[in-house]
Amino acid sequence: MVARPALRRAIPSSRTLLHAESRILRSSFSTTLQSQQKPNNNNNSVPEYAIPDPARPTHFGFETVTEAEKRERVAGVFTSVAESYDRMNDLMSFGWHRVWKDHFVASLNPGFSPLTSSSDPRAPQHILDIAGGTGDIAFRMLHTAHILNGNPDVRVTISDINPAMLSVGKQRSTSLPASQQAALSFLEANAEDLTQTKPLGANQVGYSPTTGVPDESVDLYTVAFGIRNFSNIPAALREAYRVLKPGGVFACLEFSKADKHPLFNTIYKQWSFSAIPLIGQLVAGDRDSYQYLVESIERFPSQEDFRDMIVDAGFVVGGQGYEDLTGGVAAIHKGMKPRRK
């Protein structure tokens, strides 16, 4: 058993853990920051690894599967956990995912963009929330834009490959104010190929199964706790680049690595691999789905490696390219599609 003094030294102090979260009302992403790395702007030549291939090997947790098989098995996981998705995140983050999501949205400050080409920073914005089925991020975006920033011209499209997740989000959206419901759309789509989409119900943005999401039509692309489940992450990053307008922002919130705090990281991993699948079995009757989810976190790239993948897709990153939350248990990554000269 770990002695309490040692445990206190291993786990960052509450002040350290809350450092990022404490800046909720002060933090915003500035695309005027000097980039550490030069973006790859040669997006006409897509590398082979960024082209989806159903037969290409990838991973499903610790198993090696094809991209097609991973897509099918991930669909099964999220169909299984759709109704208990928030409870799942509570278990996997000790409830911190709610604080992280609040901070993520506040750092993006939807509805107010001082970098817009318009003289009014409250110009219309279109936000595409990928893997956003249950609406957690989208609803926060609309509240911040419409209520806090007084900009009713912000609309959000929730996109998810899983119709069960979208159904949960659509049901939850009925509790929103009418004006926010009118600014919300639901789209069934694969993030690795947004040229094929299936609108769910009324579709204010006008997407169709034949046109998909047009080039340079999105101001802000967000994905929270979803990208690690994609079959081909480089392909999804290049789709994000395609649909964003020049000057548009890619923003990702994802579980990450707490390697900078070794003993804390050891305790966190022990909790993840031993307790979470067991709780999943006891609470939701689904051990396998929760086992996959903790394995998927372990297989996700480090903060630095994922930042490099974002840059490789053509984005410019500011500073170190990411922000650790709660000792690196989660991280926020952001990149900007360069403006045309």
JOLINDA-V925659 format. One record per residue. NEAR is the number of other C-alpha atoms within 8 Angstrom. Layout:
[[NEAR] [NEAR]]
This chain:
[[2] [5] [6] [6] [6] [8] [11] [9] [7] [10] [9] [12] [7] [6] [7] [9] [12] [10] [8] [11] [11] [7] [9] [11] [7] [6] [8] [8] [7] [6] [7] [5] [8] [6] [9] [8] [7] [7] [10] [10] [6] [6] [8] [4] [5] [7] [6] [5] [7] [11] [9] [9] [7] [8] [7] [7] [8] [10] [10] [12] [11] [8] [6] [8] [10] [12] [15] [10] [9] [13] [10] [8] [9] [10] [10] [8] [9] [11] [10] [9] [10] [11] [7] [8] [9] [6] [7] [11] [11] [11] [10] [10] [8] [8] [10] [8] [10] [7] [9] [10] [10] [10] [11] [10] [13] [13] [12] [8] [11] [14] [17] [11] [10] [5] [5] [9] [4] [6] [5] [6] [11] [9] [12] [8] [12] [12] [13] [12] [14] [14] [14] [16] [15] [13] [12] [7] [11] [12] [10] [10] [11] [14] [10] [14] [16] [14] [9] [7] [11] [8] [13] [7] [9] [15] [10] [14] [14] [17] [15] [16] [10] [11] [9] [9] [14] [17] [10] [12] [11] [11] [7] [10] [10] [7] [5] [9] [6] [6] [7] [11] [10] [7] [10] [11] [13] [13] [13] [14] [12] [10] [12] [12] [10] [11] [10] [13] [16] [10] [13] [9] [5] [6] [10] [8] [6] [5] [11] [10] [10] [7] [10] [11] [11] [8] [8] [9] [10] [13] [12] [13] [15] [11] [13] [12] [10] [11] [11] [10] [7] [11] [9] [11] [11] [10] [13] [12] [11] [11] [12] [10] [12] [9] [12] [18] [12] [9] [10] [13] [12] [14] [12] [12] [13] [12] [9] [13] [9] [11] [7] [6] [11] [9] [9] [12] [10] [8] [8] [8] [8] [9] [9] [11] [11] [8] [9] [14] [15] [9] [11] [14] [10] [8] [6] [9] [7] [11] [12] [7] [12] [12] [11] [10] [9] [13] [11] [13] [10] [7] [8] [8] [8] [8] [10] [7] [8] [9] [12] [8] [9] [11] [15] [9] [14] [14] [14] [13] [16] [14] [9] [6] [10] [11] [8] [11] [14] [10] [12] [12] [11] [13] [14] [13] [11] [13] [14] [12] [15] [9] [6] [4] [2]]
